[in-house]
Each structure stands twice: as structure tokens, then as C-alpha cells.
């Protein structure tokens, strides 16, 4: 909701630095929020994947803004199904490469480990930017460097 509210203040008719009217060059649509169950992460991931596939159907491109970090995994799965493995620039304060979080294998803090395990990301071409948040233990950094996620360090 906050992203939509803020975007109402944009003046999209003309971009001075690029000397272009973006919406005359591109067709853009807000595909809305993804209706998901709050009771099952696996079901919600499937719902997000289905919605992303519908949006990206026919060569269209999807862009997700906002939401819990967990949405990155189905968005990556959808992109990879269409284009093959991708490079990732992960802007965040946290690594999101834990093996589990509260004993759950797929959460907002584990998505990029799952992405590497599923070979969604191109080896040596992904990076974390802005990591500054607290970690529970120095082992978190070691875990980020483990074989399942060491490719993240580019």
C-alpha cells in the first residue's frame, strides 16, 4: 500500500535525465497484490509462483515491490523457468542465507540459501549489498560461506 501511495506523487510523463517519456515506450500495469494464505508457507509460495507466472506470461516481465522477503524465492523460480539461472544483487541489511529459521526451512531468512540449493542463481555472479544488521553468532557468516551459499560472495 505504501508503494502505491508514494507512486501517486510521481510525474511519469517525462524523465529529464533520460530524455524519454517512459510510458510511451513501455506499457506498465499494476497487477495487484497476490492473494495468499497466511497459514501455510508452502501453499503461499505456490500461490505467489502461480501469480508471477500469470503476470510474466507471453514475454511480459514482472517486478515485485514490497512484501515479506520470502516472496523472492517464487519470483526467482518464475524468472529462472523463463530465462534460466539469473544473477542477483541482494540489497538488504541481513544475509537471508540461514539454513532454517525457527526450525523452518523456508522463511524470509532462508530464501537465498534455498535459491542456491535449487540452482536458481548463476555461480559467482550474485552479491549481498548493505549487510549491516545483527547476526546471532559469528557462525552465521561461516554459514553464508558454506558450499550451499558460498557462490553468493561472487
Secondary structure, 3 states (H helix, E strand, C coil): CHHHHHHCCCCCCCECCCCECHHHHCCCCCCCCCCCCCCCHHHHHHHHHHHHHHHHHHHCCCCCCCCCCCHHHHHHHHHHHHHCCECCEEECCCCCCCCCECCECCCCCCHHHHHHHCCCECCCCCEEECCCCCCCCCHHHHHHCCCCCHHHHC
